[in-house]
Amino acid sequence: MNVPRISASSYSNTAPLIWSFLYGSMRGHVEIILDNAPARSAELLAQGRVDAALVPVIAYQSLPDVRLVSGVCVGAKEKVRSVALITRGMDLQDVRSVSLDTSSRTSVVLSKILFREFLGFDPEWRDSAPNIQAMLDESDCALLIGDPALSIANCGSRIAELNPKSKIQNLKSYDLAELWRQHTGLGFIFAMWMTRAVKSPLDFAAARDEGVERIDEIVSNYLADIKISEEDFRAYLSSNISYKIDEELERGMRLYFDLAKKHRLCENVRELEYAR
């Protein structure tokens, strides 16, 4: 029997979903590919190189032959903290250009929806590598995702120490999940497991439950690479990130898809189809 191949981002917020495959009861039962960019997992799934992948949810609308794995996600009901629009001290209403970290198309599309639908204008969009100094040297605002965004509170002071002439001395951070909730009253799903199979190749819900029980171990493993306190990091994984989908989160995802189509950020809106 062939061992299933799966792919996921290596950002810390995915750790509870993949811990079982790396260190727990499902270790050895799966081949797992990790990459910093969530969009890379979508590419591997599109190419048929993996049996399932933890994919930015907007990819569901461009991959017509995939199914969602029910019940498991990387989402947020209030604040996500690791997906943020960062400005050089200005309000979002004053932003005229945005550098985009394109590692996750879901966050890029969400950023454009927030400006177009809720702020009422469209700034100039620029694709960029996820380097906060370079992004804000060329634009008013930067979309940053993952662990770099999580540690952004210390980023401005570090850059100021290294380069006193840098433009980014006083940063403002706008949490995308928080902005979404302010305007919609709903939570937001950033990523879900997806597969081409009719039946899910693995019990991803059981893997999630095992990982969530190991939050303390995960915090210890990642802490050296995360520029926040142990207590803050534990709160992020256990409180900010939602790993289970409820009705409100699903309604948020449906609205997100509808607004993406409205603003021509995806061609069609597919009905949600789940693997058994």
Backbone as CSV, one residue per row, in Angstrom:
resi,resn,N_x,N_y,N_z,CA_x,CA_y,CA_z,C_x,C_y,C_z
1,MET,0.848,-1.205,0.000,0.000,0.000,0.000,0.876,1.246,0.000
2,ASN,0.561,2.195,-0.897,1.348,3.408,-0.981,1.081,4.310,0.223
3,VAL,2.143,4.934,0.722,2.017,5.886,1.823,1.483,7.203,1.268
4,PRO,0.433,7.766,1.845,-0.086,9.048,1.357,0.969,10.149,1.456
5,ARG,0.956,11.035,0.477,1.828,12.209,0.494,0.971,13.431,0.762
6,ILE,1.406,14.268,1.694,0.674,15.489,2.009,1.653,16.664,2.049
7,SER,1.088,17.858,1.976,1.907,19.074,2.003,1.255,20.101,2.898
8,ALA,2.092,20.896,3.570,1.587,21.964,4.444,2.643,23.036,4.598
9,SER,2.199,24.216,4.997,3.128,25.283,5.345,3.866,24.936,6.635
10,SER,5.076,25.424,6.756,5.857,25.199,7.975,5.692,26.325,8.989
11,TYR,4.769,27.265,8.753,4.505,28.303,9.742,4.026,27.673,11.045
12,SER,4.289,28.326,12.141,3.977,27.751,13.451,2.490,27.502,13.650
13,ASN,1.634,28.286,12.968,0.203,28.090,13.214,-0.342,26.803,12.608
14,THR,0.432,26.143,11.759,0.008,24.845,11.225,0.486,23.691,12.105
15,ALA,1.335,23.975,13.066,1.985,22.912,13.839,1.006,21.948,14.508
16,PRO,-0.072,22.432,15.141,-0.996,21.464,15.747,-1.659,20.531,14.734
17,LEU,-1.751,20.957,13.483,-2.382,20.121,12.462,-1.435,19.066,11.892
18,ILE,-0.135,19.292,12.004,0.829,18.360,11.403,1.695,17.647,12.433
19,TRP,1.535,17.989,13.727,2.372,17.402,14.768,2.274,15.882,14.757
20,SER,1.075,15.347,14.628,0.884,13.892,14.660,1.651,13.205,13.550
21,PHE,1.723,13.845,12.364,2.417,13.251,11.222,3.932,13.304,11.388
22,LEU,4.412,14.313,12.111,5.857,14.480,12.294,6.389,13.732,13.512
23,TYR,5.619,13.760,14.612,6.140,13.247,15.878,5.183,12.305,16.611
24,GLY,3.929,12.273,16.220,2.923,11.561,16.998,2.541,10.204,16.449
25,SER,1.291,9.838,16.678,0.832,8.487,16.360,0.792,8.196,14.866
26,MET,0.757,9.242,14.021,0.698,9.028,12.578,2.064,9.154,11.911
27,ARG,3.096,9.299,12.719,4.449,9.367,12.165,4.781,8.049,11.455
28,GLY,5.318,8.152,10.251,5.649,6.967,9.476,4.519,6.466,8.607
29,HIS,3.313,7.007,8.828,2.156,6.598,8.042,1.900,7.554,6.879
30,VAL,2.742,8.538,6.736,2.533,9.554,5.718,3.870,10.176,5.339
31,GLU,3.983,10.623,4.103,5.133,11.423,3.672,4.674,12.870,3.609
32,ILE,5.366,13.741,4.324,4.928,15.130,4.418,5.981,16.069,3.843
33,ILE,5.521,17.040,3.061,6.375,18.053,2.442,6.028,19.394,3.082
34,LEU,7.024,20.079,3.606,6.804,21.364,4.260,7.483,22.479,3.474
35,ASP,6.849,23.644,3.441,7.394,24.798,2.737,6.901,26.051,3.444
36,ASN,7.709,27.101,3.436,7.292,28.343,4.084,6.047,28.949,3.448
37,ALA,5.876,28.761,2.149,4.789,29.412,1.435,3.567,28.512,1.344
38,PRO,2.420,28.920,1.928,1.203,28.129,1.778,0.820,27.913,0.318
39,ALA,1.128,28.899,-0.542,0.786,28.771,-1.957,1.506,27.592,-2.608
40,ARG,2.644,27.198,-2.065,3.377,26.069,-2.616,2.583,24.774,-2.454
41,SER,1.877,24.629,-1.341,1.049,23.445,-1.138,-0.058,23.370,-2.183
42,ALA,-0.626,24.527,-2.531,-1.652,24.558,-3.569,-1.083,24.109,-4.909
43,GLU,0.136,24.518,-5.203,0.786,24.110,-6.453,0.993,22.605,-6.498
44,LEU,1.452,22.028,-5.406,1.691,20.588,-5.372,0.397,19.807,-5.540
45,LEU,-0.685,20.305,-4.941,-1.975,19.644,-5.097,-2.471,19.779,-6.535
46,ALA,-2.314,20.955,-7.112,-2.742,21.173,-8.493,-1.989,20.277,-9.469
47,GLN,-0.720,20.027,-9.165,0.119,19.200,-10.035,-0.074,17.700,-9.791
48,GLY,-0.898,17.339,-8.818,-1.128,15.938,-8.503,0.049,15.257,-7.833
49,ARG,0.906,16.041,-7.201,2.112,15.491,-6.576,1.895,15.098,-5.117
50,VAL,0.746,15.480,-4.557,0.399,15.079,-3.192,-1.051,14.609,-3.174
51,ASP,-1.372,13.788,-2.191,-2.739,13.279,-2.050,-3.647,14.250,-1.311
52,ALA,-3.076,15.091,-0.494,-3.829,16.119,0.224,-2.868,17.235,0.600
53,ALA,-3.408,18.431,0.778,-2.563,19.567,1.132,-3.353,20.553,1.970
54,LEU,-2.654,21.217,2.866,-3.232,22.305,3.655,-3.067,23.576,2.818
55,VAL,-4.170,24.034,2.253,-4.137,24.980,1.142,-4.880,26.270,1.496
56,PRO,-4.359,27.443,1.085,-5.139,28.678,1.230,-6.520,28.498,0.609
57,VAL,-7.571,28.907,1.305,-8.918,28.524,0.886,-9.317,29.070,-0.485
58,ILE,-8.754,30.206,-0.911,-9.139,30.753,-2.212,-8.771,29.792,-3.336
59,ALA,-7.785,28.921,-3.093,-7.383,27.961,-4.128,-8.515,27.005,-4.471
60,TYR,-9.461,26.819,-3.570,-10.593,25.937,-3.841,-11.371,26.394,-5.074
61,GLN,-11.385,27.691,-5.314,-12.138,28.222,-6.443,-11.394,28.090,-7.774
62,SER,-10.115,27.790,-7.737,-9.346,27.636,-8.977,-8.898,26.199,-9.228
63,LEU,-9.242,25.303,-8.314,-8.910,23.881,-8.473,-10.231,23.107,-8.531
64,PRO,-10.820,22.954,-9.717,-12.181,22.432,-9.829,-12.354,20.980,-9.421
65,ASP,-11.276,20.227,-9.336,-11.409,18.799,-9.047,-11.023,18.434,-7.622
66,VAL,-10.922,19.412,-6.718,-10.550,19.098,-5.339,-11.768,19.177,-4.430
67,ARG,-11.668,18.487,-3.303,-12.700,18.509,-2.271,-12.084,19.005,-0.969
68,LEU,-12.923,19.604,-0.150,-12.499,20.069,1.164,-12.577,18.936,2.172
69,VAL,-11.664,18.944,3.137,-11.734,18.029,4.271,-12.492,18.755,5.369
70,SER,-13.598,18.200,5.791,-14.496,18.909,6.704,-13.923,19.016,8.118
71,GLY,-14.306,20.089,8.782,-14.066,20.210,10.214,-12.730,20.756,10.655
72,VAL,-11.732,20.817,9.762,-10.372,21.189,10.160,-9.940,22.415,9.369
73,CYS,-9.336,23.379,10.044,-8.904,24.586,9.346,-7.806,25.297,10.118
74,VAL,-7.246,26.314,9.487,-6.492,27.363,10.173,-7.332,28.625,10.009
75,GLY,-7.966,29.037,11.089,-8.858,30.186,11.020,-8.736,31.055,12.247
76,ALA,-9.572,32.074,12.314,-9.581,32.976,13.475,-10.970,33.576,13.609
77,LYS,-11.450,33.665,14.835,-12.771,34.242,15.086,-12.701,35.712,15.460
78,GLU,-11.593,36.147,16.019,-11.463,37.548,16.437,-10.215,38.174,15.798
79,LYS,-9.047,37.851,16.356,-7.776,38.335,15.824,-6.919,37.129,15.456
80,VAL,-6.230,37.215,14.308,-5.350,36.116,13.912,-3.900,36.403,14.309
81,ARG,-3.498,37.670,14.265,-2.178,38.152,14.682,-1.058,37.821,13.706
82,SER,-1.216,36.832,12.869,-0.140,36.447,11.947,-0.468,36.757,10.491
83,VAL,-1.499,37.556,10.252,-1.796,38.077,8.911,-2.164,39.544,9.107
84,ALA,-1.328,40.427,8.610,-1.507,41.835,8.950,-1.119,42.761,7.805
85,LEU,-1.809,43.885,7.748,-1.399,45.009,6.912,-0.608,45.959,7.796
86,ILE,0.608,46.276,7.373,1.518,47.119,8.157,1.743,48.428,7.404
87,THR,1.582,49.542,8.092,1.855,50.833,7.451,2.974,51.565,8.184
88,ARG,3.469,52.597,7.527,4.485,53.462,8.129,3.795,54.525,8.990
89,GLY,2.927,54.056,9.893,2.280,54.956,10.833,0.989,55.568,10.345
90,MET,0.586,55.299,9.112,-0.608,55.945,8.574,-1.836,55.055,8.715
91,ASP,-3.007,55.687,8.641,-4.264,54.955,8.629,-4.453,54.297,7.268
92,LEU,-5.226,53.223,7.240,-5.452,52.520,5.975,-6.148,53.414,4.950
93,GLN,-6.991,54.337,5.411,-7.685,55.242,4.483,-6.717,56.117,3.701
94,ASP,-5.503,56.297,4.239,-4.523,57.161,3.583,-3.533,56.383,2.710
95,VAL,-3.653,55.065,2.688,-2.729,54.220,1.922,-3.006,54.357,0.430
96,ARG,-1.952,54.507,-0.359,-2.091,54.582,-1.810,-1.336,53.476,-2.541
97,SER,-0.502,52.717,-1.823,0.219,51.612,-2.450,0.457,50.527,-1.402
98,VAL,0.365,49.262,-1.840,0.520,48.123,-0.937,1.452,47.098,-1.551
99,SER,2.493,46.726,-0.826,3.364,45.614,-1.222,2.785,44.326,-0.649
100,LEU,2.614,43.319,-1.507,1.939,42.085,-1.128,2.917,40.927,-1.015
101,ASP,2.906,40.287,0.132,3.557,38.987,0.279,2.620,37.971,-0.363
102,THR,3.008,37.426,-1.509,2.125,36.554,-2.273,2.225,35.093,-1.855
103,SER,2.804,34.833,-0.682,2.929,33.453,-0.207,1.571,32.793,-0.003
104,SER,0.550,33.589,0.280,-0.798,33.051,0.461,-1.782,33.891,-0.336
105,ARG,-2.370,33.313,-1.377,-3.326,34.056,-2.197,-4.571,34.419,-1.412
106,THR,-4.939,33.607,-0.425,-6.119,33.927,0.380,-5.968,35.291,1.040
107,SER,-4.805,35.564,1.615,-4.581,36.833,2.301,-4.490,37.989,1.316
108,VAL,-3.935,37.734,0.132,-3.883,38.771,-0.903,-5.301,39.155,-1.326
109,VAL,-6.127,38.147,-1.594,-7.507,38.418,-1.996,-8.272,39.107,-0.869
110,LEU,-8.067,38.666,0.366,-8.736,39.299,1.498,-8.342,40.770,1.612
111,SER,-7.069,41.075,1.423,-6.615,42.468,1.482,-7.327,43.318,0.437
112,LYS,-7.443,42.797,-0.779,-8.106,43.555,-1.845,-9.592,43.724,-1.560
113,ILE,-10.235,42.707,-0.998,-11.640,42.835,-0.614,-11.811,43.912,0.450
114,LEU,-10.936,43.915,1.448,-11.050,44.898,2.526,-10.962,46.326,1.991
115,PHE,-10.046,46.565,1.062,-9.923,47.911,0.494,-11.108,48.230,-0.416
116,ARG,-11.435,47.335,-1.319,-12.461,47.629,-2.320,-13.868,47.662,-1.729
117,GLU,-14.203,46.661,-0.924,-15.561,46.521,-0.413,-15.829,47.425,0.781
118,PHE,-14.863,47.543,1.693,-15.130,48.216,2.961,-14.498,49.596,3.083
119,LEU,-13.364,49.838,2.423,-12.749,51.166,2.454,-13.099,51.995,1.232
120,GLY,-13.545,51.322,0.160,-14.096,52.029,-0.990,-13.107,52.535,-2.012
121,PHE,-11.884,52.016,-2.007,-10.928,52.432,-3.037,-9.914,51.321,-3.284
122,ASP,-9.153,51.480,-4.337,-8.206,50.456,-4.772,-6.809,51.073,-4.854
123,PRO,-5.912,50.758,-3.911,-4.546,51.282,-4.002,-3.759,50.564,-5.100
124,GLU,-2.575,51.012,-5.334,-1.680,50.313,-6.270,-1.125,49.075,-5.567
125,TRP,-1.211,47.943,-6.247,-0.754,46.675,-5.670,0.575,46.279,-6.273
126,ARG,1.503,45.858,-5.410,2.841,45.463,-5.863,3.221,44.137,-5.221
127,ASP,3.560,43.147,-6.027,4.052,41.877,-5.485,5.453,42.071,-4.934
128,SER,5.725,41.411,-3.806,7.007,41.653,-3.142,7.434,40.437,-2.348
129,ALA,8.729,40.285,-2.194,9.257,39.291,-1.254,8.928,39.761,0.164
130,PRO,8.735,38.816,1.097,8.325,39.201,2.464,9.458,39.777,3.297
131,ASN,9.887,40.985,2.926,10.918,41.716,3.664,10.311,43.055,4.054
132,ILE,10.006,43.231,5.323,9.240,44.385,5.757,9.927,45.702,5.431
133,GLN,11.248,45.760,5.559,11.936,47.015,5.267,11.827,47.356,3.794
134,ALA,12.106,46.381,2.912,12.032,46.632,1.479,10.601,46.950,1.050
135,MET,9.638,46.260,1.638,8.233,46.477,1.270,7.785,47.893,1.605
136,LEU,8.148,48.369,2.801,7.702,49.690,3.216,8.598,50.803,2.713
137,ASP,9.759,50.455,2.197,10.567,51.463,1.518,9.969,51.820,0.162
138,GLU,9.206,50.877,-0.434,8.641,51.150,-1.755,7.147,51.436,-1.726
139,SER,6.461,51.105,-0.621,5.008,51.272,-0.560,4.581,51.853,0.786
140,ASP,3.351,52.371,0.819,2.793,52.898,2.065,2.455,51.790,3.050
141,CYS,2.169,50.595,2.517,1.612,49.525,3.319,2.168,48.193,2.834
142,ALA,2.241,47.216,3.737,2.741,45.891,3.379,1.819,44.827,3.955
143,LEU,1.510,43.821,3.148,0.818,42.635,3.651,1.875,41.632,4.055
144,LEU,1.844,41.243,5.322,2.814,40.285,5.844,2.041,39.143,6.476
145,ILE,2.492,37.902,6.246,1.794,36.745,6.778,2.751,35.826,7.532
146,GLY,2.165,34.956,8.331,2.941,33.924,9.012,3.732,34.447,10.193
147,ASP,4.791,33.720,10.543,5.585,34.067,11.713,6.213,35.456,11.641
148,PRO,6.652,35.950,10.451,7.157,37.331,10.410,6.128,38.352,10.865
149,ALA,4.846,38.142,10.504,3.797,39.066,10.942,3.541,38.942,12.436
150,LEU,3.657,37.730,12.952,3.416,37.493,14.371,4.391,38.273,15.242
151,SER,5.612,38.435,14.778,6.624,39.134,15.574,6.799,40.593,15.165
152,ILE,5.819,41.144,14.443,5.966,42.495,13.906,6.056,43.558,14.989
153,ALA,5.550,43.284,16.177,5.586,44.286,17.249,6.998,44.733,17.560
154,ASN,7.965,43.840,17.372,9.356,44.188,17.640,10.104,44.616,16.393
155,CYS,9.433,44.498,15.248,10.137,44.692,13.986,10.604,46.129,13.796
156,GLY,9.727,47.091,14.079,10.076,48.484,13.859,11.280,48.923,14.657
157,SER,11.350,48.536,15.924,12.466,48.941,16.766,13.770,48.303,16.288
158,ARG,13.688,47.046,15.815,14.908,46.395,15.338,15.443,47.094,14.096
159,ILE,14.548,47.454,13.173,14.975,48.126,11.956,15.540,49.497,12.277
160,ALA,14.904,50.198,13.208,15.387,51.523,13.583,16.800,51.454,14.144
161,GLU,17.079,50.415,14.920,18.415,50.256,15.475,19.438,49.977,14.374
162,LEU,19.036,49.165,13.379,19.954,48.807,12.302,20.125,49.930,11.292
163,ASN,19.067,50.668,11.052,19.097,51.700,10.027,18.280,52.911,10.486
164,PRO,18.924,53.855,11.179,18.200,55.016,11.709,17.528,55.861,10.622
165,LYS,17.976,55.730,9.350,17.407,56.521,8.260,16.237,55.807,7.585
166,SER,15.927,54.611,8.020,14.822,53.874,7.417,13.512,54.634,7.590
167,LYS,12.612,54.470,6.598,11.308,55.122,6.655,10.394,54.511,7.715
168,ILE,10.700,53.323,8.160,9.750,52.629,9.028,10.183,52.677,10.487
169,GLN,9.936,53.814,11.081,10.251,53.995,12.492,9.036,53.750,13.382
170,ASN,7.859,54.093,12.906,6.640,53.962,13.702,5.608,53.171,12.904
171,LEU,5.550,51.885,13.165,4.670,51.013,12.406,3.278,50.966,13.014
172,LYS,2.280,50.810,12.151,0.923,50.483,12.567,0.564,49.140,11.953
173,SER,-0.006,48.259,12.763,-0.362,46.930,12.310,-1.876,46.756,12.359
174,TYR,-2.449,46.292,11.252,-3.886,46.066,11.155,-4.124,44.575,10.906
175,ASP,-4.733,43.930,11.880,-4.986,42.496,11.833,-6.116,42.206,10.835
176,LEU,-5.867,41.334,9.844,-6.863,41.116,8.798,-8.112,40.399,9.304
177,ALA,-7.954,39.449,10.205,-9.134,38.780,10.749,-9.974,39.747,11.579
178,GLU,-9.309,40.632,12.310,-10.023,41.618,13.111,-10.777,42.604,12.219
179,LEU,-10.137,43.042,11.126,-10.809,43.932,10.181,-12.013,43.245,9.547
180,TRP,-11.843,41.978,9.169,-12.931,41.216,8.575,-14.117,41.126,9.548
181,ARG,-13.825,40.844,10.797,-14.907,40.729,11.791,-15.593,42.077,12.020
182,GLN,-14.825,43.157,12.040,-15.416,44.481,12.244,-16.453,44.786,11.165
183,HIS,-16.175,44.355,9.946,-17.050,44.695,8.822,-18.121,43.655,8.541
184,THR,-17.934,42.412,8.987,-18.877,41.348,8.640,-19.517,40.672,9.851
185,GLY,-18.895,40.800,11.021,-19.372,40.097,12.203,-19.066,38.608,12.183
186,LEU,-18.179,38.177,11.294,-17.889,36.759,11.114,-16.405,36.465,11.311
187,GLY,-16.110,35.204,11.606,-14.730,34.752,11.635,-14.240,34.462,10.229
188,PHE,-12.965,34.074,10.143,-12.361,33.887,8.817,-11.524,32.613,8.791
189,ILE,-11.660,31.852,7.702,-10.856,30.652,7.489,-9.761,30.970,6.477
190,PHE,-8.513,30.773,6.868,-7.391,31.057,5.978,-6.970,29.838,5.160
191,ALA,-7.033,28.663,5.753,-6.557,27.467,5.046,-7.337,26.243,5.496
192,MET,-7.464,25.272,4.577,-8.096,23.989,4.888,-7.342,22.879,4.168
193,TRP,-7.465,21.674,4.693,-6.984,20.502,3.967,-7.890,20.276,2.759
194,MET,-7.277,19.970,1.628,-8.006,19.647,0.407,-7.403,18.403,-0.228
195,THR,-8.238,17.694,-0.984,-7.802,16.460,-1.632,-8.589,16.256,-2.911
196,ARG,-8.014,15.507,-3.837,-8.745,15.125,-5.050,-9.579,13.859,-4.825
197,ALA,-9.304,13.153,-3.765,-9.961,11.873,-3.519,-11.401,12.072,-3.051
198,VAL,-12.235,11.097,-3.346,-13.614,11.124,-2.868,-13.642,10.955,-1.355
199,LYS,-12.751,10.134,-0.844,-12.625,9.903,0.587,-11.293,10.456,1.071
200,SER,-11.313,11.158,2.185,-10.078,11.722,2.721,-9.057,10.616,2.982
201,PRO,-7.810,10.800,2.532,-6.809,9.739,2.694,-6.337,9.541,4.125
202,LEU,-6.635,10.492,5.013,-6.164,10.430,6.399,-7.224,11.030,7.320
203,ASP,-7.131,10.696,8.597,-8.038,11.271,9.582,-7.419,12.568,10.108
204,PHE,-7.661,13.651,9.387,-7.049,14.931,9.735,-7.627,15.507,11.026
205,ALA,-8.870,15.178,11.345,-9.457,15.657,12.599,-8.779,15.010,13.799
206,ALA,-8.489,13.709,13.700,-7.792,13.023,14.793,-6.381,13.579,14.952
207,ALA,-5.719,13.866,13.829,-4.378,14.454,13.882,-4.425,15.825,14.549
208,ARG,-5.438,16.612,14.201,-5.600,17.929,14.835,-5.784,17.798,16.338
209,ASP,-6.646,16.910,16.756,-6.917,16.757,18.184,-5.658,16.360,18.949
210,GLU,-4.862,15.487,18.345,-3.612,15.076,18.985,-2.641,16.241,19.078
211,GLY,-2.567,17.039,18.022,-1.667,18.189,18.028,-2.075,19.249,19.017
212,VAL,-3.376,19.515,19.107,-3.864,20.527,20.042,-3.534,20.131,21.482
213,GLU,-3.535,18.843,21.752,-3.181,18.365,23.089,-1.696,18.547,23.391
214,ARG,-0.892,18.807,22.364,0.561,18.936,22.526,1.048,20.366,22.350
215,ILE,0.184,21.322,22.619,0.549,22.727,22.430,1.822,23.091,23.187
216,ASP,1.984,22.615,24.406,3.172,22.961,25.192,4.444,22.488,24.502
217,GLU,4.434,21.283,23.951,5.604,20.781,23.229,5.863,21.599,21.972
218,ILE,4.797,21.953,21.280,4.943,22.751,20.068,5.540,24.111,20.385
219,VAL,5.072,24.735,21.455,5.610,26.031,21.867,7.109,25.913,22.124
220,SER,7.527,24.877,22.815,8.947,24.680,23.108,9.760,24.504,21.835
221,ASN,9.200,23.791,20.860,9.923,23.518,19.620,10.119,24.766,18.773
222,TYR,9.126,25.664,18.775,9.160,26.818,17.884,9.678,28.089,18.541
223,LEU,9.744,28.114,19.862,9.946,29.370,20.581,11.224,30.094,20.172
224,ALA,12.288,29.348,19.898,13.562,29.989,19.547,13.471,30.795,18.259
225,ASP,12.519,30.430,17.386,12.392,31.107,16.096,11.300,32.160,16.074
226,ILE,10.544,32.268,17.161,9.443,33.220,17.233,9.825,34.336,18.201
227,LYS,9.706,35.573,17.741,10.191,36.709,18.532,9.114,37.261,19.471
228,ILE,8.440,36.363,20.168,7.482,36.772,21.183,7.687,35.896,22.411
229,SER,7.048,36.246,23.500,7.241,35.503,24.735,6.563,34.132,24.656
230,GLU,6.987,33.240,25.536,6.394,31.904,25.581,4.896,31.985,25.882
231,GLU,4.516,32.815,26.826,3.116,32.950,27.196,2.291,33.492,26.028
232,ASP,2.837,34.478,25.323,2.155,35.088,24.198,2.000,34.086,23.053
233,PHE,3.034,33.305,22.825,3.000,32.305,21.755,1.975,31.215,22.070
234,ARG,1.930,30.790,23.321,0.945,29.769,23.716,-0.477,30.306,23.523
235,ALA,-0.695,31.564,23.873,-2.013,32.170,23.690,-2.378,32.253,22.215
236,TYR,-1.404,32.548,21.386,-1.631,32.621,19.938,-2.139,31.293,19.393
237,LEU,-1.465,30.199,19.747,-1.840,28.890,19.227,-3.128,28.357,19.841
238,SER,-3.376,28.691,21.094,-4.524,28.104,21.783,-5.769,28.985,21.756
239,SER,-5.590,30.301,21.519,-6.740,31.205,21.566,-6.993,31.941,20.257
240,ASN,-5.947,32.464,19.636,-6.143,33.236,18.409,-6.516,32.356,17.220
241,ILE,-5.831,31.235,17.078,-6.068,30.361,15.937,-7.187,29.369,16.262
242,SER,-8.118,29.245,15.327,-9.183,28.245,15.439,-8.856,27.090,14.498
243,TYR,-8.854,25.889,15.039,-8.544,24.709,14.224,-9.783,23.878,13.900
244,LYS,-10.920,24.240,14.475,-12.183,23.562,14.187,-13.128,24.532,13.489
245,ILE,-13.845,24.016,12.507,-14.789,24.838,11.755,-16.169,24.738,12.387
246,ASP,-16.773,25.895,12.656,-18.167,25.917,13.094,-18.993,26.658,12.043
247,GLU,-20.279,26.808,12.310,-21.187,27.410,11.333,-20.784,28.842,10.994
248,GLU,-20.361,29.611,12.011,-19.985,31.000,11.752,-18.767,31.101,10.842
249,LEU,-17.765,30.274,11.097,-16.578,30.293,10.254,-16.921,29.895,8.822
250,GLU,-17.787,28.909,8.662,-18.167,28.513,7.301,-18.932,29.633,6.606
251,ARG,-19.802,30.332,7.338,-20.517,31.465,6.743,-19.530,32.556,6.327
252,GLY,-18.490,32.764,7.133,-17.463,33.723,6.766,-16.750,33.337,5.481
253,MET,-16.483,32.042,5.317,-15.819,31.578,4.099,-16.725,31.745,2.879
254,ARG,-18.012,31.435,3.041,-18.940,31.607,1.920,-19.028,33.073,1.499
255,LEU,-19.097,33.989,2.472,-19.149,35.415,2.152,-17.859,35.860,1.474
256,TYR,-16.742,35.386,1.957,-15.445,35.702,1.344,-15.430,35.296,-0.121
257,PHE,-15.895,34.091,-0.423,-15.938,33.638,-1.816,-16.859,34.527,-2.651
258,ASP,-18.020,34.880,-2.100,-18.955,35.733,-2.839,-18.348,37.103,-3.135
259,LEU,-17.660,37.689,-2.166,-17.044,38.998,-2.374,-15.846,38.908,-3.328
260,ALA,-15.136,37.794,-3.287,-14.032,37.608,-4.234,-14.555,37.611,-5.664
261,LYS,-15.690,36.945,-5.880,-16.283,36.953,-7.224,-16.783,38.352,-7.582
262,LYS,-17.451,39.009,-6.647,-17.974,40.357,-6.892,-16.882,41.294,-7.373
263,HIS,-15.711,41.179,-6.777,-14.605,42.080,-7.123,-13.640,41.458,-8.129
264,ARG,-14.099,40.422,-8.823,-13.364,39.793,-9.919,-12.003,39.263,-9.481
265,LEU,-11.990,38.720,-8.265,-10.768,38.123,-7.733,-10.796,36.602,-7.862
266,CYS,-11.930,36.072,-8.266,-12.046,34.680,-8.709,-13.156,34.643,-9.745
267,GLU,-13.114,33.667,-10.640,-14.060,33.645,-11.757,-15.441,33.172,-11.335
268,ASN,-15.483,32.114,-10.549,-16.757,31.523,-10.162,-16.722,31.162,-8.680
269,VAL,-17.889,30.900,-8.127,-17.988,30.414,-6.755,-18.549,28.996,-6.813
270,ARG,-17.726,28.036,-6.448,-18.152,26.639,-6.421,-18.924,26.347,-5.150
271,GLU,-19.857,25.437,-5.239,-20.491,24.916,-4.046,-19.450,24.161,-3.218
272,LEU,-19.589,24.191,-1.912,-18.643,23.509,-1.045,-18.859,22.007,-1.143
273,GLU,-17.831,21.297,-1.583,-17.900,19.851,-1.729,-16.855,19.218,-0.807
274,TYR,-17.296,18.325,0.033,-16.419,17.744,1.041,-16.096,16.290,0.723
275,ALA,-14.857,15.899,1.020,-14.482,14.502,0.927,-15.188,13.735,2.051
276,ARG,-15.494,12.483,1.802,-16.144,11.669,2.820,-15.152,11.261,3.896
